[in-house]
Amino acid sequence: MRIRVRSILTIGFGIVVGLFALATLVTIGSVSRVRNLEGNLAHFDHAKHEGHLTLSAVQKAFMHQSRMLIRGEPSDMDEYNEACRAARQRLNQLEEASRSVGVTEGAEDIRRTFDELERYFGEAVLPALGESRSEAIGYHNHLAALTEHAGTINEDLNFILEERAADVRGELESVLKLTQAATVTMLSLSVLVAVIVAVALVRFIARPVAELHRALNAIGGGTMNVHVTAGGPSELVDLAHGFNDMVSALQESRRLIAEQERRAAIGELAAGIAHELNNPLGVIRGYLKVLRKEVEGEQPNKDIDIITDEVNQCQRIVQGLLELARPQALEKQPTELVGLVREVLERLDKARAAEGPTISFTPAAPAIQATVDGQAMKRVLVNLVNNAGDAAGPGGEIDITLEESEGLFVISVSDSGAGIPADIRDDLFKPFKTTKPDGTGLGLAISDALVRAHGGRIEVADGAKGGALFRVIVPITSGAGAET
Ligand code: ADP
């Protein structure tokens, strides 16, 4: 099975476009994945930032607690309360930010520690403000330890967040690498396929087209012996076959035109010669008559008989040449062929010697109509039957059939003679090819020209009775009216 141009283009460009589309989809998909991961990283940073802010808010509250402890009086209560409120707000934001990245423990622990710091200050430290220095140092140490604990928790939280962020960064890195590898692979593949398609186009399409182009140029330059090799997709194979057929047809029609021109030239020349010979031959015949009268009664005049025979032969040749020169002057009209054949046979029967061959005629139908020049067809038939009679000889047989099929009629004449002599078989229809002592060799040439003028042909084969078989094949309607 041969592939078509359309298939090559569709498959090739389909693969290239498909790979481009895939590369685009992969890129778009990975861009959105990268965006997600970068968003996650931003959330981690945000959570860490919130942790720092929360810790400094807690430290600020502790700072107010320390100041009040040092002063021994609740002098900073307003600032302290404000710092506590700010620290709680920060704690809420830290919890929210941690939750958004899936980490809950740290923020809750800091809250618990801050609750304890606040509770301890409110319940134990505040009522004891202004007491001894050593007790104040103990309170301060406890409050500092709680604040430090909050800082440690925040460090742990930071560590967890950093670890998770590192995982996300790793994932981001591998997504980028994978995307890069997939995009490069698919783009390289599509370039490779594009190159393969281009090579296939050049090999399977451009080359045969170039060969056709060269062949066309050669024909344009007058070289008719051109043949293109049928290769490539089926359309180009069909084109190459069509081209070769066209060249063959062109060669055949050139040959036919040359043949027709040759025949026309010979015909013209023959007609000229025949016309010029006719008059002198007439004069010779007249003088022969006079001569015969003058020597009448003296002795049997053999020489005059020989001259008369030869002059008659010359006149037959001249007559034949004239017929050969004007075979196309046909007057075609509707003619009934069965009757026409019978008429010819009756006339020949009267003219032939009694011991001549037996003639049988078998028409396929009682009547067969065709548009032909009746006189020309009779001339052809007379010639073929006379030849068959000469070949079959006394006591021989001639079979004639007439049939009609597919717009053609066929008259077959076969005989029981020895068949066509091998030495003239190839040139049978050329003028002056004869094996008979008194033959002109013009009968078949004239018949062939007349049948061709009807758009038909004469075929020769071996007949069933050992002799030759001539088949006259002519279109039933080869166009009415006179032809020139
Ligand atoms: P002619 O009859 O004057 O020779 P034709 O052109 O009619 O010219 O025939 C040419 C030659 O073809 C004949 O001389 C003969 O050798 C051969 N020929 C024609 N018809 C037959 C036939 N039926 N059987 C054998 N040979 C034939």
Residues whose N, C-alpha, C, O or C-beta is under 5 A from the ligand:
A	BS01	ADP	N387 A388 A391 G417 G419 I420 P421 L428 K433 T434 T435 K436 G439 T440 G441 L442 G443 L444 A445 A468
